[in-house]
């Protein structure tokens, strides 16, 4: 690879070498645009990543946590908050996959992380597929509390029949950040699998989303 990009400012590096070559620090610096008084924007970006530990925690941090950091005022907080929400809306819109076959676990995980990992309540989402495993609809079907959500298998089957779906993937988040499924998660999954099987609808997976981690029922051999 051409090493002439080394030492370039982030914007010039993006244009010369592509956005994928930028580090987290450089991407963040582009959105911050400027540093604080006497602080270069790259130094500010690095300090923010060190303070919060990761891009994910930084982009989802509440305003009060930013207030404690010198050089980050309301303007920079709103910029980062808006960028995070724009990314979430991009992934959660109905055209997130288009009329295409999902390209494996990672693509699905990227989508679910963007739509569920930041939520403060448990959300149960269902992704519906046609008989060629193309996404035809996504729906946040049930919303719960901080540590539970009431799920009705009959409603999932009804929605699948309405969409003429041949298969589906279940997903929900754990606001605690720990993705390990509970006994209740496993029980409701089996109830949904049974209800769907009666209508010849396949449940391909149930993915539990934490913060920086996930559990796939299919990967564990539970499906």
Residue pairs with C-beta under 8 A, 6 or more apart in sequence:
2 17
4 16
5 13
5 16
5 17
5 21
8 16
10 22
10 26
10 27
10 29
10 30
10 42
11 30
13 21
13 22
13 26
14 21
14 22
14 30
19 27
22 30
24 49
24 55
25 42
25 45
25 46
25 49
26 42
26 45
27 55
28 45
28 48
28 49
28 55
28 58
29 41
29 42
29 44
29 45
31 79
31 80
31 83
32 41
32 44
32 45
32 76
32 79
32 80
33 41
33 79
34 41
35 41
35 42
35 43
35 44
35 71
36 44
36 70
36 71
36 72
37 71
39 47
39 71
44 71
44 72
47 69
47 71
48 58
48 69
48 72
49 55
49 58
51 58
51 69
52 58
52 61
52 65
54 212
56 117
56 211
56 212
58 80
59 80
59 81
59 83
59 84
59 87
60 84
60 118
63 77
63 81
66 72
66 76
66 77
84 118
87 114
88 114
88 115
88 118
90 96
90 114
91 110
91 111
91 114
91 115
92 111
92 114
92 115
92 138
94 137
94 138
96 111
96 135
96 138
97 107
97 111
97 134
97 135
98 135
99 134
99 135
99 136
100 134
100 135
101 132
101 133
101 134
102 108
102 129
102 133
102 135
105 216
105 219
108 127
108 169
108 207
109 207
109 214
112 125
112 171
112 207
112 209
112 214
113 209
113 214
115 125
116 123
116 125
116 171
116 172
116 173
116 209
117 173
117 209
117 210
117 211
119 173
119 175
120 146
120 175
121 143
121 144
121 145
121 146
121 149
121 175
122 143
122 144
122 145
122 146
122 147
122 148
122 149
122 172
122 173
122 174
122 175
123 140
123 142
123 143
123 144
123 149
123 172
123 173
124 140
124 141
124 142
124 143
124 144
124 149
124 151
124 170
124 171
124 172
125 138
125 139
125 140
125 141
125 170
125 171
125 172
126 138
126 139
126 141
126 156
126 159
126 160
126 168
126 169
126 170
126 171
127 135
127 137
127 138
127 168
127 169
127 171
128 135
128 136
128 137
128 138
128 139
128 159
128 160
128 163
128 165
128 167
128 168
129 135
129 136
129 165
129 166
129 167
129 168
129 169
129 204
130 136
130 164
130 165
130 166
131 166
131 167
133 167
133 204
136 163
136 164
136 165
137 163
137 165
139 159
141 151
141 155
141 156
141 159
142 149
142 150
142 151
142 152
142 155
143 149
144 150
146 175
146 176
147 175
147 176
148 184
149 172
151 188
151 192
153 188
153 191
153 192
153 194
153 195
153 196
154 195
156 168
156 170
156 192
156 195
156 196
157 195
157 196
157 198
157 199
157 201
159 165
160 168
160 196
160 199
160 201
161 199
161 201
165 201
166 200
166 201
166 202
167 201
167 202
167 203
167 204
168 196
168 201
168 202
168 203
168 204
169 203
169 204
169 205
169 206
169 207
170 189
170 192
170 203
170 205
170 206
170 207
171 206
171 207
171 208
171 209
172 185
172 206
172 208
172 209
173 208
173 209
173 210
174 180
174 208
174 209
174 210
176 210
177 210
177 211
177 212
177 213
178 210
178 213
179 208
179 209
179 210
179 213
179 214
179 215
180 208
180 210
180 215
181 206
181 208
181 215
181 217
185 206
185 208
186 217
186 222
189 203
189 206
189 217
189 222
192 203
192 206
193 203
193 223
196 202
196 203
203 223
204 218
204 223
205 216
205 217
205 218
205 223
206 216
206 217
206 218
206 222
206 223
207 214
207 215
207 216
207 217
208 214
208 215
217 223
